[in-house]
Amino acid sequence: MGPINALLDPLYNVVAWILVHFHALWTWLGLNPDGGWTWVLSIVGLVVVIRIILIPLFVKQIKAQRGLQMLQPQIKELQKRHKDDRQKQSEELMKLYRETGTNPFSSCLPIFLQMPIFFALFHVLSYSVQKQIPIGAMTQSLVDSAHSATIFGAPISATFLTSQADLPPGTQLSHVRIVTLVLIVLMSATTFTTQKQLMVKGMPSGQSNPMMQQQKILIYVFPLMFAVFGINFPIGVLFYWLTTNLWSMGQQFYVIRRNPSPGSPAAAALEARQAAKAAKETATELPEAAPVVPTEEPKPARSQPKRKTRSQRRAGASGQNPAKRPQPPQADEETS
């Protein structure tokens, strides 16, 4: 091995150790130890472990991006003030970064830190699995198992450029080409979607700055790079990169939705959701109006018959009206 491989030997051993232990876990859960899905899920487990370890760096990356966005007005002012002196402009920018504790390269840090792991997995799958040479915890029996493991009829150790003579017996080159092409397209598409999501929803609207220009370039460069170099990647490595792209997409979607950059379209959408939620809560807290009870027309009071006296009943029986009965003459009060 060369000096670079000797330097990365500990990382090769770590990657092999993680793969072996996830392979043992899936085998214990009942999967076929020699099956392709067992080894692919072991690679997915490797992605999960690595990305969990890199979460603090991802948080640092987000803070660095927000810090650069907040400094854009001052950066533009410095560029305008020293537009004729590039050296002075660079010195002032570096001074501004030191004073504010901002690192313009922090946004690329998680990508750079993943690259050694990517190369280690590439080495383990290409050197150990393809050539069937044990590395670290990958014993000879595990190496042989991974070498013969297939998914959708294609060995996970094969690449698009693998010839039929180099394939295990019983496998077809057409299956390898189809699986690798599908994975390369998915890998490039998820890379493009992740970059596009960050540029469209995560960047402040109406802002033109070096970060935005860099993002516009990377949105097309990275998918193109994966499409070109993906033909040299083993299928297991393609699964690794597709899985880490899906993780990045979901993680970025969560951050953009819950904690967007100030002034970005995602921030406006978050404010709209919060306003709608507040309006809904206010509406539920208002007292409910009393139900309207239909009014009924008042019924006429029922008149009870008056009780007659004995004299009135006698008069009624004789056919005379008691009110018209002749009254006896009254004596004059005046005396003659």
RARAPE-V749101 format. One record per backbone hydrogen bond with DSSP energy under -1.0 kcal/mol. CO is the residue of the C=O (numbers start at 1). NH is the residue of the N-H. If there is no record, write none. Layout:
CO_NH ; CO_NH
//
This chain:
2_6 ; 3_7 ; 4_8 ; 8_12 ; 9_13 ; 10_14 ; 11_15 ; 12_16 ; 13_17 ; 14_18 ; 15_19 ; 16_20 ; 17_21 ; 18_22 ; 19_23 ; 20_24 ; 21_25 ; 22_26 ; 23_27 ; 24_28 ; 25_29 ; 26_31 ; 27_30 ; 32_35 ; 35_39 ; 36_40 ; 37_41 ; 38_42 ; 39_43 ; 40_44 ; 41_45 ; 42_46 ; 43_47 ; 44_48 ; 45_49 ; 46_50 ; 47_51 ; 48_52 ; 49_53 ; 50_54 ; 52_55 ; 54_58 ; 55_59 ; 56_60 ; 57_61 ; 58_62 ; 59_63 ; 60_64 ; 61_65 ; 62_66 ; 63_67 ; 64_68 ; 65_69 ; 66_70 ; 67_71 ; 71_75 ; 72_76 ; 73_77 ; 74_78 ; 75_79 ; 76_80 ; 77_81 ; 78_82 ; 82_85 ; 85_89 ; 86_90 ; 87_91 ; 88_92 ; 89_93 ; 90_94 ; 91_95 ; 92_96 ; 93_97 ; 94_98 ; 95_99 ; 96_100 ; 97_102 ; 103_106 ; 106_109 ; 108_112 ; 109_113 ; 110_114 ; 111_115 ; 114_118 ; 115_119 ; 116_120 ; 117_121 ; 118_122 ; 119_123 ; 120_124 ; 121_125 ; 122_126 ; 123_127 ; 124_129 ; 125_130 ; 128_133 ; 135_138 ; 137_139 ; 139_143 ; 140_144 ; 141_145 ; 142_146 ; 143_147 ; 144_148 ; 149_156 ; 150_36 ; 151_154 ; 154_151 ; 155_158 ; 156_236 ; 158_235 ; 159_162 ; 164_167 ; 168_171 ; 172_176 ; 173_177 ; 174_178 ; 175_179 ; 176_180 ; 177_181 ; 178_182 ; 179_183 ; 180_184 ; 181_185 ; 182_186 ; 183_187 ; 184_188 ; 185_189 ; 186_190 ; 187_191 ; 188_192 ; 189_193 ; 190_194 ; 191_195 ; 192_196 ; 193_197 ; 194_198 ; 195_199 ; 196_200 ; 197_201 ; 201_266 ; 204_207 ; 209_213 ; 210_214 ; 211_215 ; 212_216 ; 213_217 ; 214_218 ; 215_219 ; 217_220 ; 217_221 ; 218_222 ; 220_224 ; 221_225 ; 222_226 ; 223_227 ; 224_228 ; 225_229 ; 226_230 ; 229_232 ; 230_233 ; 231_161 ; 234_238 ; 235_239 ; 236_240 ; 237_241 ; 238_242 ; 239_243 ; 240_244 ; 241_245 ; 242_246 ; 243_247 ; 244_248 ; 245_249 ; 246_250 ; 247_251 ; 248_252 ; 249_253 ; 250_254 ; 251_255 ; 252_256 ; 253_257 ; 254_258 ; 255_259 ; 261_264 ; 263_205 ; 264_268 ; 265_269 ; 266_270 ; 267_271 ; 268_272 ; 269_273 ; 270_274 ; 271_275 ; 272_276 ; 273_277 ; 274_278 ; 275_279 ; 276_280 ; 277_281 ; 278_282 ; 279_283 ; 280_284 ; 281_285 ; 309_313 ; 310_314 ; 311_315 ; 312_316 ; 313_317 ; 314_318 ; 315_320 ; 321_324
//
